[in-house]
């Protein structure tokens, strides 16, 4: 419990400090639409691709990868991980899906169409979030660092520390690459941070306080975790979706700048 409180204090301090600074935008939100989501899904990775939702879930013995109909929440295809693996973040790279595991140091690579396992890769840290910038995989491991990884060899090509005014931003979790930025859930908080992938600087804070109260949940671990972006044109416009572990809804939202 003390660790939990410590992490919340750190995150809340970051948000309150950023709120006081005009050069770091802070955003609230408006809900555009909500979609059904299983309260049994311990969401670790989320992505929209060609109109379908792809979700990676965690927990030992219950971890999975699924293709889901966004509109009605129907599971169209699913793959269970062996019981020793705790599934984590996912991302799609061309015709493949990559899925991390938490503490077993293995990333699985699947065929996007069939979910058949193609290969796996070792990495030395924990696995939390994963995204793709068009060239590199970007991995979070629960620390204040982002790792840039070769998708073919899983070699770490670069690491950047994530900072706001020199303050390390730890517990970076589920990731999404949106219009040249890395967006990251901060575990155990209601915040998403927007990160410059070149410098690691926090460029904005998204405060989703109150969103969990608009859904049903499947237990005490039902914290915010899950970001998906669907580009609608080449000008940077698109639809933003967020959810949480064990949440009964996925929310399509728009951001409203507070400052």
N, C-alpha and C positions, 0 to 999 in steps of 0.2 A: 504494500500500500504506500509506503514512503517513496519508493521508486516511482510509482504512478503519479503521486502528488508532485514530485520533483519535475517530472517531464511536463506536467500540465502548467506548472509555474513558469518553466522556461518558455514554453510556447506562448502562454498568455502575455509574458513580458515582451516577447518579440512583437506580438500583435499590438499591444498598447504602445510600445515604443514607435513602431512604424506608423501608427495612427497619428502620432504627434509630429511626424515629419512629412512636409509637403512633397518631398521628392520621391517618396515611396507610395504609390497608389494603393489604397485599400478599397476593396470591393465588397458589397453585399450582393444580393441575388433576388431574382424574381422567378418563381416556378412557372414555366410555360405549359408543361404537361407532365403527368406521372404515368408510369407504366408498371405492370405487375412484376414482382421479383420474389423468388423463393426465400422465405425466412430461414430455410435450412442451408442456404448458400453462404459459406464463409468466404466472402469475396476477397481475392488477393490480386487479381488482374482482370482488366476490363478493356474491351476494344470493340468498336463498330467497324465492320468491313463489308462493303458491298451490300449494305442494308441489313446485315445480320449482326447480332450481338455475340461476341465470343467472351467467355468468362472462365478464368481459372480460380479454383477454390482450394482452401486449405483444410487442415486438421488431419491427423494420422488416421488412416483407414477410411477417410471420407473425401480425400482430395480428388479433384477431377478437372477435366477440360470439357467445355460444352459449347455447342453452337445453339443459339436461342433466338426465337422470334421475339423481337422487341415489343411488338404491339400487344401480344397476349401472354408472353412469358413461357410459351411452349418450348420444351427442350427438343430440338430437332436431331441432335447428335451428341453423344457424350463418350468420354473415355475416362475410366477410373485409373488413378495411379496405384502402383503397388502399395500395400499398407505401410511400408516403412518410410514412405516419402510424404512430406508435408508440402503440398503445392503452394507456390507463390506466384510472382508476377508473370505475365505473358506479353508477347508482342508478335505481330505478323510481319514477316519479311518476304515479300514476293509470294511464293507458293508454299511457304513454310510457317509453322507456328513454333515459337520458342517458349518454353515454360521452365521457370526456376523452381528449385526446392529450397527449403528454409535452411536446414543445418546439415544436409547430407552432401553438399558441394557438387551437385549434379544438375545440369541443365539439359532438358530433353528437347529434341527437335522432331516435329511431326509434319507429315504431309497435310497441307491445309484442307484438301478435299476429303481425304479418307481418315485422317487422324492416326494413320499408321506411324509408328516410330521409325524415323530415318537414322538418327544417331543420337549421341549424348556427348556432353562436354563436362570436364572438371573445372571448377573454379575454387579458389582457396578461402573465400569469405562466406558469410551467410548470404542467402538470396532473399531479397524483399521485392523490389519493383523492377520492371523492365520496360524499355521502350526502344524505338528505332528512329533515327534522325535522317534516314535515307542513305547513310554511309556506315554508321556505327550502331551497335547495340549500346544502350546506356543503362547501367545497372545501379541500383541502390542496395545497400546492405545494412540499413538501420543506423548507420553512422552519419556524419556530416559530409561524406564524400559521394561523388558520382564517378563511376568508372566507365570509360569508353572502350568498347570491346570489339575486336574483329569477329564478325559473325561466322566466319569459316573455321577459325582456329580457337576462338574464345580467348585469345591472348589479350591482355590488358594493354591498350595503347596509350592511355592517358588517364589521369585522375585529377579531379578538381575539387577543392573544398568549397562548400556552400556557406556563404557568409552574408549577414546583414550588418553593415557598419562594424565589421570585425567580430560579430557574435556568431559562433558556429550554430548552424541550424541542423540539429540532430533528428534522428528517428524519421528520416526520409523514407517513405514507403512507396505506395503505388505511383507509377509514373505515366505521363502522357506527353508526347512531343507535339506542340501546337504552335504553328506559325513561327518557328525559329526559337521557341522557348521550351524548356522542360518544366512541366507542371508536376508537383509532387504533393501527395497527401502527407501531412505530418501526423504520425501515429499518435492516437489517444487525444487528438485535438479536433476542433471543428474547422481547421485551417488547411488551405491549399496554398503552397508558395509557388510563385512563378520565378524561374531561375534563368539567368543568362548562361548558356552552356559554354561560352568562351571564357568568362571570368569567374563564374560561380556566384555572382552577386544576385541577391534577391531583388527582383524588379517589381514585385507586387505581392500583396496578400489578399486572398479570397476568404472571407469570413462567412462560413455556412452555419453559424449558430442558429438553432431553431429548426433546422431541416429535419433532424431525426424525430422531432415531435410531430411531424406531418406523416409519419408512417408507423406501421406496426413493426415490432422487432422480435427476434427469436432468442433473446437472452442477453445477459449482462455484457457480453463482448461485442455488442452491436455498435461499433464505432464507425465513423466515416472512413471509407476506403473504396475508391473506384472512380476513375475519370476516363471518359471516352469522348473522342472528338470526331465528328463526321463533317468533313469539308464539303461544302455545297457549290463552291466555285473556285476559280484560280486567284481571286482577289483577297483570300484570307477569311472569307465568311464561312460559317458553318454552324453546326448544332453541338451544344455541350451537354453531356450527360454525367450525372454523378450518382453514387449510391454508397452503401456501407455494408459491412459484414452483417449478415443476418437481417438486413432490412427488407421490408415487404414491398418496397417500390424502388424503381430507378426514376430519377427526376431529370427532365430536360429543363435547363435553367438558362437565363441570361444574366449577365453581370451588371450591377449598378454601382458606379463609382461613388465612394463615400467622400473622397477628397482628391 
